[in-house]
Amino acid sequence: MYPYGVVGNCQTSALIGTSGAVEWMCAPRPDSPPVFGRLLDPDGGHFSISSLAPSTDIKSEQRYLPNRMCC
């Protein structure tokens, strides 16, 4: 699902967009209704913490840490 990243805690997970915002998350379980759903609907809600710096000054990246397991 490029360019989204996944974060989770072995109970629930969220899709994170390139801006760092949570674009999709179902809680408290993966089969629950979405809490944040901007991935499918611009008005579906999201969560973000952002900088006051212009977006051109912010760098984002995604990388894999070898020998780590994602639950």
C-alpha positions in Angstrom: 0.0 0.0 0.0 2.7 2.4 -1.0 3.2 5.1 0.2 1.7 4.2 3.6 3.5 2.8 6.5 2.1 0.5 9.1 2.4 0.8 12.9 0.9 -1.6 15.4 1.1 -3.2 18.8 0.0 -6.8 18.0 -3.6 -5.9 18.8 -4.4 -3.1 16.4 -2.6 -1.3 13.6 -2.8 2.0 11.7 -1.8 3.2 8.3 0.4 6.3 8.4 0.6 8.7 5.4 3.7 10.4 4.1 2.8 13.5 6.2 2.9 11.4 9.3 -0.8 11.5 9.8 -2.8 8.4 10.8 -4.9 7.9 7.7 -6.7 4.6 8.7 -7.2 3.0 12.0 -9.8 0.6 13.4 -10.0 0.3 17.2 -10.0 -1.4 19.5 -9.7 -4.4 17.1 -8.8 -4.6 13.4 -12.3 -5.7 12.6 -13.9 -2.7 14.4 -15.3 0.3 12.5 -12.6 2.8 11.5 -11.7 5.6 14.0 -9.7 7.4 11.3 -10.7 6.8 7.7 -9.2 9.5 5.5 -7.6 6.8 3.4 -11.0 6.1 1.7 -12.8 9.4 2.3 -11.3 12.9 2.6 -13.9 13.6 5.3 -13.2 10.3 7.1 -11.0 11.9 9.8 -7.3 11.6 10.6 -4.9 12.3 13.5 -1.7 14.2 13.1 0.8 16.2 15.1 2.5 18.7 12.8 5.3 21.2 12.8 4.9 24.9 12.3 7.8 24.7 9.7 6.8 24.8 6.0 6.2 21.4 4.6 9.2 21.8 2.3 11.5 21.8 5.4 10.2 18.4 6.6 11.7 15.1 5.4 9.9 11.8 5.8 11.2 8.3 5.1 10.2 4.7 5.7 12.8 2.0 6.3 13.0 -1.6 7.3 14.9 -2.7 10.4 16.5 -6.1 9.6 15.6 -9.1 11.7 12.5 -7.5 13.2 9.1 -9.0 13.2 5.9 -7.0 12.6 2.9 -8.3 14.4 
